[in-house]
């Protein structure tokens, strides 16, 4: 669907929604380009050479599904854009608390914020129900700093199963996967989720609306919580971690402990540890995003992946000795790499 042909005009005319992509990096620019193809009014917020390239040439997407270019509006000033219907948040989770000045000009009373993040989101217990309803996860929302900027009522969850990278400023290479699952913190299928899903689908992506997105969150986290920190500590690819007997055993233990926490919170992942490991091995010599960040001198996004689950294990009373050990070592690595 990502060939040279355009989206039919009848489909374009039905998509009148206004979208801002805040943090239009590899994933954000890819989503923005797809929504622009679908006829949405898309605005990309970025900076530096990447912004300059998108202004000159648009977003150029190179994909096994066909190359295309989307000439959406790009800026470094959200005030130029004004209020929108949806903000697609492509920032790293550790940047959320400081994004207030960027996101405030984009909000009106019913603006939805679609956060494409890995790990446990700041809104996790918003409208969760049960004994933990409304509980704040300090690891991802310290002192409520994120909730103060991104009200949980605005949040639409998003679990990304696509792999992209910035090949050059303004150039996104799509490697694999087109699925972006979305869902409401309060469960069910809402009109805003359905509207966003239809636009993403019209742009050539898969965007199922999940009645309970928390199951998807834990499914993806099962790999992120284990492979990401271990890859950074060992400087190893997916294949190398899976083929090393001792490391594979540590990762398997981490996954089983994570499943126990998910089950204590009422979530069903639906994939066995063995199947998850086999899938990871098939990926080959892929470097995780955490390893790539380490190599580039960027902050390591481990709080939402690992510290948050250790915190959830504490409140649920689930023993997670291996997660605690890996968290302690990788936390020191994160501190040292940031120094």
Buried (B, 14 or more C-beta within 10 A) or exposed (E): BBEEEEBEEEBBEBBEBBBBBBBBBBBBBBBBBBBBBBBBBBBBBBEEEBBBBBBEEBBBBBBEEBBBBBBBBBBBEBEEBEBBBBBBBBBBBBBBBEBEEBBEBBBEEEBBBBBBBBBBBBBBBBBBEEEBEEBBBEBBBEEEBBBEBBBBBBBBBBBBBBBBBBBEBBBBBBBEEBBBBBBBBBBEEBEBBEBBBBBBBBBBBBBBBBEBBBBBBBBBBBBBBBBBBBBBBBEBBBBBBBEBEEBBEBBBBBBBBBBBBBBBBEBEBEBEBEEBBEEBBEBEEBBBBBBBBBEEEBBBBBBBBBBBBBBBBEBBEBEBEBBBEBBEEBBEBBEEBEE
